């Protein structure tokens, strides 16, 4: 399916009609994620990289490990796309304990979670290390806009990338959570080790930290701000959280010891 389409529009300038024309906009499609024939979630998503989406969603939501996924089939239907994921009996038993129906708009992160315990689940401790310098943080941020063709065409999608000295992968979607799940799935399928930094075009909420922790990446860099709870979760999980990142400055909220230069959270600082 196409990821973007030109649509007619009228463009207005300061106090005057500029003219008619078209604007390329991203497609937004209902994508069902079905495990062993039972729909687990329905997300509004960009119809691309859906096998990566399946693997990433299964891992970051704690539904199945990559080795437990037997096959993935993407089936187009008149009303959307059904991503059919077949998993081992062990994963199916886990799913049976945590069935949920999740109608997920693009801004949805924890939609449909059926218990407070699951929403605030304890995160695995990140054991991978990745020392990074302030200059490298800026390099990672500078690299991301150069690898977003769908954003260049539409100006209406998020991106998630993985940087470990070079930008190895970037995935895009109308939903920030979907973009991150697609990146996790792409890395998992390629066998990419998570020793590096996840770089996001979005804000950092608790569910984004949960997904990064599930992958095991030690550094999370975002162009926007985190929530207070996201900072607490990143601290507990051992993730270095860098946010409000621009080419000329960024702010470090947790585990600043991974950055060289003797930074300390004991006093306010902006890099």
N, C-alpha and C positions, 0 to 999 in steps of 0.2 A: 504494500500500500504506500501511497505517496505520503511524505512527511510534511509537505507544505504546498500551498496553492496560491496563485494570484487572484485577488478579488477586487471588484471595482470600488472606487471611493472618490469622494470629492475632497480636495485639499484646500484649506483656507489659510491665508496669511493674515497679517495685521490689518484687520478691518476690510479685507477684500477677498473675493474668490480667486484663488490661484489657478485652479483648473481641475479637470477630471483626469482620471487615470486608474492605476491599480496598485494594490499593496500586497506583497507576499506575506501570508500569515501561516503559522504552524497548524497542522492538523491535530485534533484532539479526539481520541477514539476510546470507546469503552473496551477495556482489556480485562477479561476474566482470567484469573489464575486458578486452574483446577488441578487438584492433587488426587490421583487415583480415581478420577471421575467425579469428584465432588468439588464444587466451587468454593475456594477458600477466601478469595478477595476479588473485588471488581474495582479497578482503578481507571481513572481517565488519564491517558498517556499518549505520547507520541508513538505512532506505529512503526517503530524501528528498533533493532537490537533486542528483539523480544526474547530470544533464547538467553541472552545475557541477563535480561530482566528476570527471567524465571530462576536462574541460578542465584542471582544476587538476592532476590526477595526471599527465597527459601533459606539462604544462609543467614541474612541479617535479621529475619524474623524468628530465627530459631526453629524453623520447621523441618529442615533437612540439611545434612552436610552434603557437599558435592558428591562424595562417593556413594551416597544413598540415592542419588537421582539416576534412574535407569534410562529414561528417555524424555525428550521434550518435543512436542509437536505443536506448531502454530497453525490454527485453523481459522480461516476467515468465515464469518457468518454475515447475514444481511444487517445485523444490528451492531456488529463489533467483531472482536477477535477473541477466540478462546485459546489460551495457552495451556495445553494439556501436559501436565507434569506427572510422570509415573515414578513412584519411589518404592523403596524396599519395605517389607513388612515392619521393620523396626521403626522407620520413619512414619509409616501409616499409624502405628500404635501411638506415637507421640502426637500426631495430628488429631487423633480421636479424643485425646484429653484436652485439646485446645481448639475446638471448632469455633469458628466465628464467621459472620458474614460482614464483610467490610465494603460498603459502597464508598469509594474514596475519591472525593474531588481532588484537584491537583494540589491544593494546599493542605491536604490531610496527611497526618503522620501517624497518629495513634487511633484513627477512626475504627470503631468496632471492637477494640480491646474490651474483654468482658470482665476484667477484674483489676482493682488497683494494684494488686501484687504483680500482675503481668505488665501493666503499664510502667511500673517503677522497678522492673526486675533488676536484680544484681548483675552487673556486667562482668565479663571475664577480664582479668587483669592483662594488660598488654605487656608482653615479655620481650618483644622486639625493640631494639634501640636504633636510633637514627640521629646522630648529632647533626645539627644544621646551623649555619651561620646567618646573621641578618642579611648579608648579601645574597645568600641562596634563597632566603624567603622572598626577597624582592624579585629574584630571577624566576622563581616559580610563579609568582603572581603575574609577571610580565609575559610569561609564556602562554598562559591560559587563553587570553583573548585571541591569540593567533591560531587557535585550534577549535574554533566554534563556528563551523560553516552554517549551521542552521540558525544560530543567533545572528550571524552576519546578514542572512537573508530575511529574517523575520523580526529581530529585536524583541522576541517574546518567549524565549526559552531559557532554562537554567543549564548549567554544565557542572560536571564533576570530573576532576582529573587526578592522575597519580604521577607524582614527581619524585625521582630519586637521583637527581643529578641531571636528568633530562625528563621531559614530559613524555611518558610512555603511552598513556591512553587518556582520551577525553570522550565522555559520553554526554549526550544532550537529551533533554526532555522538557515538556511543558511543566512537569512537576519536579521540584527539587529532590524529593525523596526518590522518585523514579530514576532520575539521573544518577544518583548515588548507587541505587540498587543495580542499575545497568553497568556502572563502572565496576562494582564488586563482582558481578557475574562475569564480566569480560576478563578481569584479572584472574579469577578463579579458574575459568576455562583455559586460560593461557598458561596457568601455572606460575603466575607472577608473584614473587614473594612480597609481603606487605612492608618491607623495610624501606620506608619513604614517607612522603607527605601526601595526604588527600587535600586537594585544593578545590574549594567550592565558590560558586558565584552567588551563593545565598546566605541567609542568616543561619545561625546554629541553634537549633532547638534540641531537646533531649533525645528525640528519636534519631536525629542525625548522629549524635554522639554514640548512641546504641549501635547503629549500623557500622560506624568506623571501628568500634570496639570489637564487634563480631568478626570483622575482617582481620583485626589485629594490627592495624596501622598505628604507629606511635605519635604521629604529628598530624594535626588538622589545621588547615589554613583557610580562612573564609574572608570574603570581602566585606561582609556585613557583621553585625554584632551578635553575640550569643545571649541566651537567656541566663538568668542567675542559676537555675537548676542545671542547665547544660554545663556551666562551669564546674559546678559541684560534681556532676557525673564524670566529666573529663578528669578532674583531679583524682577521684576515687579509682578510675580505670587506668591511670598512669599515662594519659594522653596529654601531650603538649598542645594546648589550644591557643592558636594565634588568630586574631580576628581584626576587623576594621582595617584589613590589609590593603595598602596602596603602594605605589612605586616609591613614594617618599616617606612613608611611615607605616607602622603596624603596632598592635598592642598584644602583649603576651599575658595570658590569664592563668595558666597552669604549667607546672613542670618546666620552668624556664631554664633549668640546668642543662637541657639538651641544646640550648643556644650558647655558643661561645661568646666570650666577652665579659663574663662575670656579672651578668644581669641578676637582679634580686627583686623579688616581689615585696620586699620589706618597705620599699618606697616607690611612689608613683614613677613610672617611666614610659616613655614612648620611643620606640626604635625608629 
